[in-house]
Amino acid sequence: MEISTESLAFSRRARLLAESATMRVSRRAGELKAAGRDIIDLSAGQPDFPSPSVAVEAAREALAAGFTRYTAAAGLPDLRRALADRYAEGFGAPWETDNVIVTVGAKAALFELIQALVDDGDEVVIPSPCWVSFEEQVRFAGGNPITVPMSAADGFTIHAEPLIGAFSDRTRLVLVNSPCNPTGGVIGAADLRRLAEACAERGAILLCDETYERFVYDGVEHAGAAALARDFPVSVVVVGSFSKTYSMTGWRLGWAAGDRRIIRKVLEIQSHATSNPTSFAMVGALAALRQGEPDVQAMLAAFAERRRAVVDALKAIPGVDCRPPAGAFYAFPRVSSYLEDPGEGRGGGSLELAEYLLEEAGVAVVPGVAFGADPHLRLAFACSVEDLETGIQRIGEALGRYGRSR
Ligand SMILES: Cc1ncc(COP(=O)(O)O)c(C=O)c1O
């Protein structure tokens, strides 16, 4: 007899997880597109550029040459070495090959690190709004995410003091994503050092997700946590990704760098979870790291132009408040005036507004509630300036009709 739907039981851990709202909006946008609707997708958190041709060529050659077997579970030694060198040269980090592991995206690096470090009941302090997977990954490990709100008034700049104020005896990790998805907010070098000091004093780990490290604007400097690795060799751990920097999202490659005992533990987990990331993809990533800088610069220039266009267009919509993000490639406008009492029986949350904009305006955006910030929407600038302007114009028109009875 087959298990009935009612008695199919999932684990306690799995029951804690819900599908991410970002995925849900993307899926609905995909369905509407497949049905022939003209949809402008501003929901996807991925650059719309091709991967660097040097990476594509190198991976193609590796594949053709039969580089298709398992590699060491920690990834290609040459790639680990190249990443360690980059941190040593760029930030003075005393890191070598053993201080770096290549992972199946930054997502797997974060997952494995959190599994390695967080026990049942441990607390993980996270500036909020934050990326959708942080809290879920912490819960999956049995930990408690402690989100600490940053302020929209200064562009969601990440400050150390409120985070330190949330420390308790159970604090095990502080998880900082700078530049931040969804807000674009960054942490400054002084705050980062202050946080590292506070973590070290407490025996906590400062885990820095630097997935968007190369995308900062208007002279903002990315404060790389690797610069603290000499002073805090155990307590500072960095996660990075090829996904956004090199527009290689589908290649699924990221890394973690830090104390070699921590990296070793992550490797033990990885050896039972994914084993090595894809062999020939890592060959491509190495080429991107060595020769992909012109591609990064071209993307950065395009994002800077789009950022201006998006912010200007959003600011022109009555009741929408949008500051230029310091980094990443998302605008995070506040739309609360459309959420308070929208009338017509509407629930009034950002999820409902995002669904309305998708159905009515044919524009996919992510509701702020997905990131713990209901008064906001997230718009990725991962399409042409023309599409962005058309999309935002349509949003403006649809917002004008939203809850007419207000
Ligand atoms: C803040 C943040 N960290 C990590 C990731 C995951 O990146 P990857 O594709 O390397 O797994 C994302 C992807 O959206 C992200 O926004």
The ligand as an ORCA input file, in Angstrom:
! r2SCAN-3c Opt
* xyz 0 1
  C      23.058     38.043     -0.560
  C      23.190     36.810     -1.381
  N      23.995     35.834     -0.950
  C      24.137     34.700     -1.649
  C      23.461     34.496     -2.829
  C      23.637     33.188     -3.544
  O      24.496     33.288     -4.597
  P      24.985     32.013     -5.392
  O      24.354     32.088     -6.742
  O      26.475     32.145     -5.449
  O      24.566     30.796     -4.643
  C      22.608     35.477     -3.317
  C      21.846     35.264     -4.547
  O      20.887     35.904     -4.831
  C      22.481     36.676     -2.569
  O      21.684     37.659     -2.990
*
